[in-house]
Amino acid sequence: MRLAKVTKGGTVGLAVDTGAGVKALFGDAALYDLDALIASGGNALTDAGAKVSATGEDVKVEDLTFLSPLVKAPKIICLGLNYKDHAAEGGFQVPEFPTVFGRFNSSLIGHGAPIIKPASSDQLDYEGEMVAVVGKGGKDISKEDALSHIAAYSVFNDGSVRDYQLKTPQWTVGKNFDDTGAFGPWLVTPDELPAGGAGLKIETRLNGQVVQSANTSDMVFDVADTVALLSTCFTLEAGDVLVMGTPSGIGLARKPPLFMKDGDVCEVEIEKIGLLVNPIKAA
């Protein structure tokens, strides 16, 4: 099932891509709140999607505004250096434990919304990534059970303000400028994908030029590894968002560097999950 939080004519709704078109229901706050549906656990997410599929109105994608699927994640946990080639292009060793940093909900935007280049920097970089959304929390989760804790997958562009990222040993500031975390458009349930979202082509394009191209099987720590390892440290909660790292090809590592600027368009596409498109706009 493929679900999205959308607006049409200023009214928020829940959309479902049925494979034969998109249907949506509007105005039912309890129904379209994907954060609440995932937090509820069980079949709440798929039950809501089934209701939309059965009773929703037919809509055209071009008439919809896509919002960030989730805006109240208890934790947004991002992985750095999770592709070997990306670690190498930055001069880092491949990590022996997931390299994690946090994002804040305030940085999130949806498909089609502009990624904002801050006035204080000309080093706004792209990072195409896969998302895994935790649907069932837990502590000390075994690798064998880890994927049963995932409710959905999605696409992310971890817009990074590189000079601010590198001002300190921690990357948090450069990863949390407002309107730099593009997310969506769809949440895709695991039954639509290979286990753990493995074996999928992931590609980033800037103004139509391919700048990143890899496969999700190239990750150092896959989704099951990540859930198991991180849950030894802290309790994962329903609604936590795991942003699984970016492949090589980032703008910072290029010679000369390639950063996003006003008027650019950045696309991140993951096979079977979706296409996330965002224009770049100067603050």
C-alpha positions in Angstrom: 0.0 0.0 0.0 1.2 3.5 -0.9 -0.2 6.4 1.3 0.5 10.1 1.3 -0.7 13.1 3.4 -2.0 15.7 0.9 -4.0 18.9 0.6 -6.4 19.9 -2.1 -8.0 23.3 -2.1 -6.6 23.9 1.3 -8.2 20.8 2.9 -5.9 18.1 4.3 -6.5 14.5 3.3 -5.1 11.0 2.9 -4.3 9.7 -0.5 -3.7 6.2 -1.7 -2.1 5.1 -4.9 -4.2 2.1 -5.9 -2.1 1.1 -8.9 -5.0 2.1 -11.1 -5.0 5.7 -10.0 -5.0 7.8 -6.8 -7.9 8.1 -4.4 -8.2 10.4 -1.5 -10.5 11.3 1.4 -10.4 14.8 2.9 -11.5 16.5 6.1 -11.3 13.5 8.5 -8.5 14.5 10.9 -8.3 11.1 12.5 -8.0 9.4 9.2 -5.3 11.5 7.5 -2.9 11.9 10.4 -0.2 9.4 9.4 1.7 10.1 12.6 -1.3 9.0 14.7 -2.0 6.0 12.5 1.5 4.6 12.9 1.6 5.4 16.6 -1.6 3.4 17.0 0.2 0.3 15.7 -1.5 -2.9 14.5 -3.5 -2.5 11.3 -4.4 1.1 11.8 -2.3 2.3 8.8 -3.5 -0.3 6.4 -7.1 -0.1 7.6 -7.1 3.6 6.9 -5.6 3.0 3.5 -8.3 0.4 2.7 -11.0 2.8 3.6 -9.6 5.4 1.3 -9.2 2.9 -1.5 -12.9 1.8 -1.1 -14.6 5.1 -0.5 -12.3 7.9 -1.6 -12.7 10.2 -4.5 -10.6 9.8 -7.7 -8.0 12.6 -7.8 -5.3 13.7 -10.1 -1.8 13.9 -8.7 -1.2 17.3 -10.3 -4.2 18.7 -8.2 -2.6 17.6 -4.9 -0.1 19.3 -2.7 2.0 16.6 -0.9 2.9 17.3 2.7 5.7 15.6 4.7 4.2 12.2 5.5 5.2 12.5 9.2 5.8 15.6 11.2 5.8 14.4 14.8 8.4 11.6 14.8 9.6 10.9 18.3 13.1 10.5 16.8 14.5 11.2 13.4 17.7 9.1 13.3 20.0 9.6 10.3 22.9 7.4 9.4 26.2 8.8 8.1 28.8 7.0 6.1 26.5 4.1 5.4 27.7 3.4 1.9 31.4 2.4 1.5 32.0 4.6 -1.5 30.5 7.6 0.3 32.7 7.1 3.3 35.7 6.9 1.0 34.9 10.1 -0.9 34.9 11.9 2.4 38.1 10.5 3.6 36.5 8.4 6.3 36.9 4.8 7.3 33.9 2.5 7.0 32.3 2.6 10.4 32.1 -0.5 12.6 28.9 0.8 14.3 26.2 3.0 12.7 27.3 6.7 12.6 24.1 8.5 13.7 23.0 12.0 14.1 19.6 13.6 14.7 17.2 15.6 12.6 14.4 17.8 13.9 10.8 17.7 12.7 11.0 21.5 12.1 13.4 20.8 9.2 10.9 18.6 7.2 9.1 19.5 4.0 7.1 17.5 1.5 7.4 16.5 -2.1 7.2 19.6 -4.4 8.0 22.1 -1.6 11.1 24.2 -2.0 14.3 23.3 -0.2 15.5 26.7 1.1 19.1 27.7 0.6 20.0 29.8 3.6 21.3 33.3 3.1 24.3 32.5 5.4 25.7 29.7 3.1 26.4 28.8 -0.5 27.1 25.1 0.4 23.7 23.5 0.3 24.3 19.9 -0.7 22.0 17.0 -1.8 21.9 13.5 -0.2 19.4 11.0 -1.6 18.4 8.4 1.0 15.9 5.6 1.8 13.7 6.0 4.9 12.4 3.2 7.2 9.6 4.1 9.6 9.4 2.2 12.8 5.8 0.9 13.4 6.4 -1.2 16.6 8.8 0.0 19.2 11.2 -2.0 21.3 14.5 -2.4 23.1 17.2 -5.0 22.4 15.4 -6.1 19.2 17.0 -9.2 17.5 18.1 -8.9 13.9 15.8 -11.8 13.1 12.8 -9.8 14.4 13.9 -6.4 13.3 12.0 -6.0 10.0 8.8 -6.9 11.7 9.2 -3.5 13.5 9.1 -1.5 10.3 5.8 -0.1 9.1 6.8 1.7 5.9 9.5 2.9 3.7 9.9 6.3 1.9 12.4 8.7 0.2 14.4 11.5 1.8 16.7 14.3 0.6 19.0 15.1 3.5 19.8 18.6 2.4 23.1 19.5 4.2 24.6 22.9 4.7 28.2 21.7 4.5 30.1 24.7 6.0 27.9 24.7 9.1 28.0 20.9 9.2 31.8 21.0 9.4 32.1 23.9 11.9 32.0 21.3 14.8 32.8 17.6 15.2 29.0 17.0 15.5 27.0 17.4 12.3 23.7 18.4 13.8 23.6 22.1 13.0 24.4 21.7 9.3 21.7 19.0 9.0 18.8 20.9 10.6 18.4 24.2 8.7 14.7 24.9 8.3 13.1 23.5 5.1 16.1 21.3 4.1 14.7 17.8 4.9 12.6 16.7 2.0 10.5 13.6 2.7 8.0 11.6 0.7 5.8 11.7 -1.2 4.6 8.2 -0.3 4.8 5.8 2.6 5.1 2.4 1.1 4.2 -0.7 3.3 6.7 -3.5 3.4 4.6 -6.0 1.5 5.2 -3.9 -1.6 9.0 -4.2 -1.4 11.8 -6.7 -1.0 12.7 -7.5 2.6 14.3 -4.4 4.2 13.9 -2.4 1.0 17.1 -4.2 -0.2 18.2 -4.5 -3.8 16.5 -1.2 -5.0 18.1 1.3 -7.3 18.6 4.7 -5.6 19.4 7.8 -7.8 19.7 11.5 -7.3 19.4 14.0 -10.2 20.2 17.7 -10.1 18.7 19.6 -13.0 18.3 16.3 -14.8 21.9 15.3 -14.4 22.5 12.0 -12.4 24.7 12.8 -9.5 24.2 9.8 -7.3 23.4 6.2 -8.4 23.6 3.1 -6.3 21.7 0.2 -4.9 20.2 0.0 -1.4 22.0 -3.4 -1.0 25.3 -1.4 -0.9 24.5 -0.1 2.6 27.1 -1.0 5.2 24.3 -1.4 7.8 21.0 -2.5 6.3 17.6 -1.8 8.0 17.7 -5.0 10.1 21.2 -4.3 11.3 20.3 -0.7 12.1 17.2 -1.6 14.1 19.0 -4.3 16.1 22.1 -2.3 16.8 20.4 1.0 17.7 17.8 -0.7 20.0 20.7 -2.0 22.2 21.3 1.7 23.0 17.9 3.2 23.3 14.3 2.2 23.0 12.8 2.6 19.5 9.3 4.0 19.4 6.5 3.7 16.9 6.9 6.6 14.5 10.6 6.9 14.7 12.1 7.7 11.3 15.4 6.0 10.2 17.1 7.9 7.4 19.4 5.2 6.0 22.4 7.1 4.6 23.5 8.4 1.2 25.7 6.9 -1.6 28.7 8.5 -3.1 28.4 11.5 -5.5 27.7 14.3 -3.0 28.4 17.8 -4.2 31.0 18.5 -1.5 33.3 15.7 -2.8 33.2 16.8 -6.4 36.0 18.9 -8.0 34.9 21.6 -8.3 32.2 21.2 -5.6 28.6 21.1 -6.8 26.1 22.8 -4.5 22.4 23.4 -5.0 21.4 27.0 -5.8 18.3 29.1 -6.4 16.3 27.8 -9.4 17.7 24.2 -9.3 15.5 21.2 -9.1 16.6 18.1 -7.2 15.1 14.6 -7.7 15.6 11.5 -5.5 14.1 8.3 -6.9 14.1 4.9 -5.3 12.9 2.0 -7.3 9.4 0.8 -6.2 9.2 3.5 -3.5 8.8 6.7 -5.3 10.1 9.9 -6.8 10.8 12.9 -4.5 11.1 16.3 -6.4 12.0 19.6 -4.9 12.9 23.0 -6.3 15.6 25.0 -4.6 14.8 28.5 -3.5 17.0 31.2 -1.9 15.9 32.4 1.5 
